[in-house]
Amino acid sequence: MVISIKRTYYPDGTNGELSVDGKLRCYSIELPWKDNQHGISCIPEGKYKLVKHLSEHLGRVLLIDNVPNRDLCYIHAANNAELELKGCIAPVTALTGHGLGAKSKLQLEPLLNEAYGAIDREEDVYLIIQSK
């Protein structure tokens, strides 16, 4: 399974189109690009393995594994990147501004169910991030 995000960068947030196995699923929000600085920047473009993870604070999430010089980067629910993300990615139903979206939980649950199912079947699940 491949989750891909095609990003558009803005000074105050990053928006993306999120696809699963080549089919547009929803949108994504992230922090702006600030040279991969911990807690204030989106993560670098690239290919990452996704891993099931249970966060004490967030519940079920997907851990984005082996992000250079970063840790604890997840795909989880959020509607405002600046207030709710620290380098993570949130799927959203609609984009409402730069780094802003709506109804994230409605997109997260089906995405988690699909990815967790693939992982349980011992399939690799990857995230590919690139510019639009």
Backbone as a ProteinNet text record, in pm:
[ID]
protein_1_A
[PRIMARY]
MVISIKRTYYPDGTNGELSVDGKLRCYSIELPWKDNQHGISCIPEGKYKLVKHLSEHLGRVLLIDNVPNRDLCYIHAANNAELELKGCIAPVTALTGHGLGAKSKLQLEPLLNEAYGAIDREEDVYLIIQSK
[TERTIARY]
85.7	0	89.5	52.8	128.9	34.5	66.9	-2.5	90.2	38.2	122.5	59.2	145.9	101.9	175.5	98.8	155.8	131.3	241.7	235.3	238	172.7	187.3	230.4	340.7	400.1	356.3	325.2	292.9	372.1	395.1	472.5	409.8	276	208.1	148.2	178.6	128.5	150.4	136.9	155	27.5	-22.5	-142.5	-105.4	-180.8	-150.5	-273.8	-252.5	-352.1	-303.6	-384.5	-346.3	-414.9	-334.4	-385.1	-344.5	-425.7	-394.7	-390.5	-274	-252.7	-297.2	-262.1	-285.4	-421.2	-510.9	-644.5	-659.1	-699	-717.4	-817.4	-776.1	-860.4	-913.2	-823.3	-860.7	-748.5	-740	-634.7	-552.8	-444.8	-362.8	-317.2	-290.8	-233.8	-109.2	-15.7	108.4	158.1	259.9	329.2	403	445.3	525.1	663.5	733.3	870.2	962.7	1031.9	1130.6	1255.2	1311.5	1437.8	1438.9	1325.6	1315	1341.8	1319.9	1340.2	1233.7	1278.8	1192.1	1079.9	957.2	841.7	782.4	853.7	800.2	799.6	845.7	854.8	786.6	733.7	691.3	816.6	797.6	912	958.6	1081	1131.5	1054.1	1054	998.9	1079.8	1015.3	1084.9	988.9	1046.7	970.1	996.9	889.7	898.7	809.5	855.4	771.8	678.4	554.4	456.6	437.8	424.2	417.2	297.6	226.6	119.1	178.5	106.1	156.5	37.5	47.6	-53.8	8.5	-37.1	12.8	-70	-3	-73.9	-167.4	-123.4	-199.3	-299.9	-263.9	-343.5	-423.1	-392.3	-456.9	-390.4	-469.6	-415.7	-366.4	-243.3	-183.8	-95.6	-44.4	60.9	189.6	291.4	423.7	497.5	551.7	632	775.1	824.9	951.6	1072.4	1178.4	1309	1309	1238.2	1245.7	1381.2	1460.7	1594.2	1589.2	1667.9	1682.9	1552.4	1456.2	1327.2	1280.4	1188.1	1124.2	978.7	901.9	761	681.2	703.7	624.3	513.5	390.2	274.6	182.3	93	-27.7	-138.6	-201.6	-308.7	-407.4	-518.1	-622.9	-581.3	-611.4	-593	-659	-706.8	-767.3	-692.1	-593	-513.4	-368	-286.4	-147.1	-70.5	-86.5	-9.7	-41.7	-167.6	-208.7	-200.5	-210.2	-225.5	-115.5	-26.2	78.5	216.3	310.2	449.2	542.1	505.3	583.1	510.8	387.5	306.4	222	145	58.2	-83.8	-179.9	-320.3	-399.5	-474	-566.4	-689.4	-743.6	-863.1	-959.8	-1087.2	-1190.1	-1184.1	-1158.1	-1150.9	-1041.6	-980.7	-883	-957.9	-927.1	-995.7	-898.8	-772	-668.5	-533.6	-427.9	-292.7	-268.8	-250.1	-231.9	-359.4	-472.7	-602.4	-695.1	-773.1	-866.6	-987.7	-1075.7	-1200.2	-1222.6	-1287.2	-1334	-1222.9	-1113.2	-998.3	-1030.7	-1103.4	-1132.4	-1209.3	-1291.8	-1366.9	-1274.2	-1158.4	-1062.5	-962.6	-928.5	-826.3	-869.1	-987.3	-1028.6	-1025.8	-1086.5	-1078	-934.3	-853.7	-713.7	-637.5	-658	-594	-640.5	-769.6	-822.4	-760.2	-748.4	-690.7	-541.8	-468	-323.7	-297.2	-369.1	-350.5	-381.8	-487.1	-521.9	-409.8	-351.8	-240.5	-121.7	-90.7	22.1	-5.2	-128.2	-164.7	-150.9	-168	-148.8	-1.9	83.6	229.2	269.6	188.7	224	297.7	391.2	457	365	363.6	286.6	385	385.1	480.3	407.2	475.4	432.2	533	485.2	571.7	524.7	615.5	585.1	665.2	595.5	663.2	591.7	657.3	595.8	494.4	394.9	292.8	346.8
-117.8	0	123	219.6	344.4	461.6	540.8	667.2	774.7	857	962.8	1098.3	1195.2	1332.1	1421.9	1500.2	1601.5	1735.9	1797.4	1918.4	2047.9	2149.1	2288.3	2363.3	2436	2503.6	2649.8	2695.5	2835.6	2879	3007.7	3053.7	3016.3	3000.3	2974.3	2834.6	2745.2	2608.3	2535.4	2403.8	2318.9	2239.5	2243.1	2168.7	2060.6	1951.6	1843	1771.6	1696.8	1603.5	1464.8	1391.1	1260.7	1151.9	1064.3	953.2	820.7	718.4	582.8	496.2	436.4	353.3	424.6	553.2	631	696.8	674.4	733.5	840.8	961.5	1072	1032.5	1046	1006.5	1129	1224.9	1342.5	1445.1	1534.6	1636.8	1621.2	1696.3	1690.4	1830.7	1848	1973.3	1942.2	2036.9	2026.1	2165.8	2169.9	2295.1	2340.4	2466.2	2510.7	2446.3	2453.7	2402.8	2503.5	2459.8	2541.6	2457.6	2408.1	2333.6	2214	2145.8	2024.2	2047.8	2169.2	2196.7	2124.1	2060	1980.1	2065.1	2017.8	2079.6	2198.6	2255.1	2373.5	2361.1	2247.6	2227.7	2098.1	2097.5	1969.3	1885.9	1758.1	1669.3	1678.6	1636.5	1644.5	1554.3	1594.2	1508.8	1379.4	1270.7	1142.6	1026.9	908.4	784.7	730.1	701	654.6	532.8	442.2	329	375.5	328.9	360.5	238.9	265.3	161.3	188.2	82.8	97.8	147.9	238.7	291.6	336.6	311.5	357.4	467	588.7	703.8	722.1	745.8	767.5	888.3	989.7	1114.5	1112.5	1049.4	1058.8	932.8	820.9	695.3	630	561.9	495	597.8	579.1	666.2	581.2	642.6	581.3	656.1	582.8	639.1	646.2	763.4	781.4	749.1	635.4	579.6	640.4	658.2	700.2	835.5	932.7	1069.3	1125.9	1179.1	1228.5	1334.6	1312.4	1405.2	1437.3	1345.3	1367.8	1238.2	1250.3	1133.1	1166.8	1064.2	1077.5	1161.4	1139.9	1203.4	1105.8	1154.2	1068.2	1120.1	1033.2	1074.4	1061.7	1174.6	1176	1287.8	1290.6	1389.6	1526.9	1629.4	1769.3	1854.9	1970.8	2063.3	2195.2	2216.3	2338.8	2300.6	2306.6	2261.4	2339.3	2469.4	2551.5	2517.4	2488.3	2461.4	2314.5	2222.4	2081.6	1988.8	2037.3	1952.6	2002.9	1910.4	1945	1871.7	1872.2	1801	1680.4	1660.5	1547.5	1586.7	1491.1	1510.1	1475.5	1557.9	1529.9	1521.1	1411.8	1405.9	1489.9	1559.2	1641.1	1620.8	1645.2	1632.2	1747.2	1867.7	1987.2	2078.9	2151.5	2253.8	2384.5	2452.4	2578.6	2695.8	2672.1	2775.3	2706.7	2782.6	2726.1	2656.3	2523.8	2447.2	2432.5	2455.1	2446.4	2354.1	2273.7	2183.4	2158.7	2072.5	2042.2	1891.6	1847.1	1708.3	1605.4	1626.5	1537.1	1395.6	1382.6	1248.7	1162	1223.6	1147.1	1083.9	1142.8	1087.4	994.4	1023.7	945.3	800.8	779.2	643.5	545.1	577.9	483	461.4	566.6	554.4	461.8	479.6	390.9	247.3	228	92.3	22.8	94.1	35.7	5.1	101	81	-27.3	-26.6	-129.6	-267.9	-276.7	-403.7	-454.8	-365.1	-404.1	-451.4	-378.7	-416.6	-552	-573.8	-701.4	-817.4	-788	-890	-900.7	-834.9	-834.3	-767.2	-671.3	-588.3	-465.2	-415.3	-290.1	-174.9	-72.8	47.8	163.4	236.2	346.4	477.9	584	721.2	784.8	841.5	913.8	1058.3	1149.8	1292.2	1362	1443.1	1519	1651.1	1741.9	1869	1845.6	1932.4	1924.5	1975
0	0	0	-82.1	-88.6	-66.6	33.4	58	3.6	-84.7	-140.3	-112.9	-90.3	-67	-164.2	-240.5	-328.9	-262.7	-219.6	-137.5	-217.6	-158.7	-198.3	-72.9	-84.2	31.2	35.8	156.4	181.9	304.3	322.3	439	573.7	576.8	704	714.5	620.5	628.6	497.8	503.1	385.3	363	240	203.7	104.6	105.7	13.8	-35.7	-141.7	-192.5	-153.4	-79.1	-27	-108.7	-166.6	-247.1	-184.5	-207.2	-163.9	-289.5	-311	-429.6	-557.5	-567.1	-688.1	-700.6	-603.8	-610.3	-503.9	-546.7	-452.7	-345.3	-218.4	-105.8	-31.3	-4.9	71.8	58.4	152.9	153.5	280.8	290.4	411.4	448	576.6	626.6	708	703.6	778.9	811.7	895.2	922	796	789.4	674.8	676.9	563.7	556.7	623.7	728.1	798.9	821.5	710.8	711.4	806.5	817.9	898.2	1047.3	1095.8	1237.6	1320.6	1426.2	1512.3	1570.5	1552.5	1615.7	1543.2	1442.8	1374.6	1222.3	1171.1	1027	986.5	863.6	807.2	780.8	760.2	737.8	592.6	563	425.8	329.9	204	99.9	96.7	57	49.1	63.4	80.6	97.2	236.9	309.3	447	467.5	550.2	589.9	701	696.3	800.2	890.5	1020	1121.9	1212.3	1251.9	1349.6	1481.3	1546.2	1672	1757.1	1886.2	1980.4	2065.6	2044.4	2119	2245.2	2355.5	2481.2	2470.8	2399.5	2388.3	2272.4	2159.4	2037.6	2004.8	2069.7	2036.5	1916.5	1832.6	1714.1	1613.2	1566.8	1466.2	1375.6	1270.5	1189.3	1217.4	1257.5	1281.3	1147.9	1117.2	996.9	1037	991.2	1038.9	966.9	1042.6	989.6	920.9	979.1	928.5	971.8	878.2	914.4	1025.5	1128.8	1240.7	1313.7	1307.3	1373	1437.3	1530.6	1588.5	1618.8	1642.3	1678.9	1579.6	1451.6	1346.2	1308.3	1314.3	1295.1	1185.1	1140.8	1071.2	1174.6	1206.8	1306.3	1275	1346.2	1322.4	1373.7	1294.2	1332.1	1224.8	1265	1169.9	1158.9	1245.9	1244.1	1268.9	1164.2	1176.1	1281.8	1284	1378.4	1523.5	1551.9	1689.8	1729.6	1632.8	1666.9	1615.7	1531.8	1474.9	1514.1	1531	1562.9	1467.4	1338.9	1239.6	1185.2	1229.8	1186	1064.6	1016.3	900.4	941	899.6	927.9	798.2	778.3	666.1	699.5	601.2	622.1	505.8	533.3	431	331.2	383.4	298.8	350.7	259.6	296.4	319	430.4	461.3	469.7	445.6	448.7	442.9	454	453.9	587.6	583.4	706.2	786.7	722	789.3	711.3	785.4	720.5	806.3	756.9	827.3	830.5	936.5	952.7	935.3	1005.8	995.9	1042.6	1151.5	1205.8	1107.2	1022.5	922.5	819.3	796.1	700.3	768.3	892.7	960.8	983.5	1035.9	1073.1	956.4	841.1	729.4	681.2	683.7	642.4	737	867.7	965.7	948.4	930.5	914.9	794.4	684.1	563.3	582.5	637.8	658.2	762.1	873	974.9	918.2	835.6	773.3	684.1	604.9	517.3	600.5	706.8	793.6	859.7	903	964.6	865.3	736.4	632.1	590.9	667.6	645.8	515	471.7	356.6	407.6	328.9	362.2	325.1	408.2	381.6	379.3	269.2	251.7	233.5	273.6	251.6	157.5	46.8	-45.6	-48.4	-15	-11.6	-120.6	-200.5	-305.1	-328	-398.1	-435.9	-544.8	-548.1	-650.9	-783.9
[MASK]
++++++++++++++++++++++++++++++++++++++++++++++++++++++++++++++++++++++++++++++++++++++++++++++++++++++++++++++++++++++++++++++++++++

